[in-house]
């Protein structure tokens, strides 16, 4: 299978790349602004089992048409799974948020996945699985926390986009789901809840995510799936 994973340089993204690299006949295009750890990982894995191609790219400011798409064509890379994992967070009171904060969060958490899915569609195989990284903060009726209004709003939006795309892409036999992550020990979680120990480590969550990327669409489509064992 061929995977594209954004936000692959750290946290859940990086650990998911590690998990997938253990599977035979796997090709992974790992996208991150910082690919140092990915380059090291790519050198460590067994090339007879899998292949990791780190790609340094800014999904918010980078040109998909001029940079990413030509690279994918050069690799002759057909996509079986796209994991929109990259994210941004701003933790400050709503009244203190400004337009820059809004743009940072919305462009990373909503606009970038929108652009990637739209522009990569010609390269996505029939029967493929698109998975968007959501958050419990974006699930209606879930607990909400001060300082995370923009982040939660952006994750609520990606959840709704997921539901819409699952319907629109039915004819192409492409499934779209959203994993609403809860408490996972990542840099982003530490920014949201300083000093709080998360319920799960990123490598543990990555084990679940890897399985879901491969098989989740056999059971779900257009679903927002809470992945959480605690609040927060």
PyMOL commands that set and color helices and strands:
alter all, ss='L'
color gray80, all
select helices_A, chain A and resi 11-20+36-44+64-75+94-96+99-123+136-138+149-168+170-172+187-192+202-218
alter helices_A, ss='H'
color red, helices_A
select strands_A, chain A and resi 2-6+26-32+50-56+79-84+124-135+175-181+184-185+200-201+224-227
alter strands_A, ss='S'
color yellow, strands_A
deselect
rebuild
show_as cartoon
